[in-house]
């Protein structure tokens, strides 16, 4: 449905109307409580489009369980930036352009109807809050069954017609209207009404068959049948343009301020394409703060138009664009559009930081013969005369790969009709945690959430753990453990997730004594210690030969590095009670870069240490009272070497091998 005309003083092409038997012969939304009271636009104000829009919206809200609302027609007539004045004229495209960018809708008490005063509350310093956000609109085809179904689904349908009352087309007694043809004389009488039901048995003088619509008008209850009249299914002007509002978005809490990013201030004005039923549009938006609240934003919905019935729309979101290349895609979604209209595609995304660039790529696919599937906003006489195209923010493409810039300064003086809806939201961030740990390890969970938030919770494997920003966690089970931090602000939340691999602990080792040495059970690796936690460097075997009696324990390791200590063990052996002053242990042997000498731990007397190669050349010499010393042998060539330890009484000699 290429949008060529923008107001109701026009001649519409009327397609044949069909009628099937799948519906009841009559239906009246009034009897079901889905219709609000009749209003009066006044005889001097051309605001029928606003009254029909509000009547359809009020009915839809009743049908959807939102309750009874008296909506403000003045909000629609006064707050748009289009060419006509409040009482000149308008249409449903103006309604959608206004509401889809969250300029309402208000209640009658917030913005009372006036035919003489233009007073849009959104020009005030503190505008009132809308009742709800009405972003979507559907254009219902000129088909009896489609209109009936829309009434059943949405409560009422706003429709346009020509209502030129003459003695030949108006039954003033029964309030019935039927006009067999539209002529130039009818054009000044373009009118918007609300269809609330039907009756297949109504007869109309001159009509080819029975059947007609129950219509709510906007000239007060003293007009016609308490403000209602009836129009034949076969009237030549009825159903010229038909709309419903299929969904409403609740106003979020004050903490979750809504934002709408768009360039199509005037909405859908025309279509563009590449002589193909497929085409692409690309729009860049940058998130920015609003209303004094510096917080992140969550992308909630992407909105755009299906310009014909039975189209499909595919959306992809990217972080960056370089030339023709889009990169870092982080969302994709699609929607099938049975009728033309404005559709939103919901997202479920993490909170984005401010100043983030968002590139929205949209693929429009229509039926064969739909050669201009891209909805665009452009200058149009007597409607969007204040239009000014954007610069370097919109592109179009025939294949989704090669992009042509459109907008100000180009030969394509129009903008894409793509909207981005966001809400303020918190940002969940946790400090670094280890990638792996051992069972029963204790880690600290720290929230690094800096932006405003109301509350937070830690979850371990989806089980609530703690509401504290800083929480110590004992890893009590093995396997992959999911750590999740959820932060709330208003009704929005953000989640940060990390994973730890928790390995099993070894069995606690048991130390036993076998004559002159200590031993323990099988393990991946070992380390022996003195009872005072002094590590015995180099003692990394399953068996350990102490040089003196004393308290010892062993630490055993798994291949993942998890370890457990034995109970302390007191080693007592008769054959090492007498220990010479310069007795020593040498390890490791063979050695690579370093070798350790471990003396009697109780011996602090001065000792002279010398290292020789097996040719007898002295390589190293030192004097020490330490009980353990380290000698660097990294520069030694491979082979066998000799160490001597001397004091005033005795010299002891041992050999070692350098690898």
Secondary structure, DSSP 8 states (H G I E B T S, - for coil): ------SSSS----------SSS-SEEEGGGGT------B--TT---HHHHHHHHHHHHHHHHTT-----B-HHHHHHH--SSS-TTT---HHHHHHHHHTT----BTTTS---SS----GGGSSS----SSB---EEE--S-HHHHHHHHHHHS-EEEEEE----TTTEETTTTEE--S---GGGGGGEEEEEEEEEETT---TT-SS--EEEEE-SB-TTSTBTTEEEEETT-SSTTSSEEE----B----GGG-EEEE-S-TT---EEE-SSSSEEEEEEEEE---BTTB--EEEEEEEEEEE-SSSEEEEEEEEEEEETTEEEEEEEEEEEEESSEEEEEEE-----B-TT-EEEEEEEEE--TT----EEEE---TTTSTT----SSSEEEESSSSS-EEESTTSS---EE-EEEEEEEE----B----SEEETT-EEEEEB---S--SEEEEEETTEEEE-SSEEEEE--S-EEEEEEEEEEETTEEEEEEEEEEEE--------EEETTEEE----SEEEEEETTS-B-TT--SSEE--SS-EEEEEEEE-TTS-EEE---EEE--GGGSS--TT-EEEESSSBSSEEEEEE-TT--S-EEEEEEETT--EEEEEEE--SEEEEE-TTS-SEEEEEEEE-SS-EEEEEEEE-
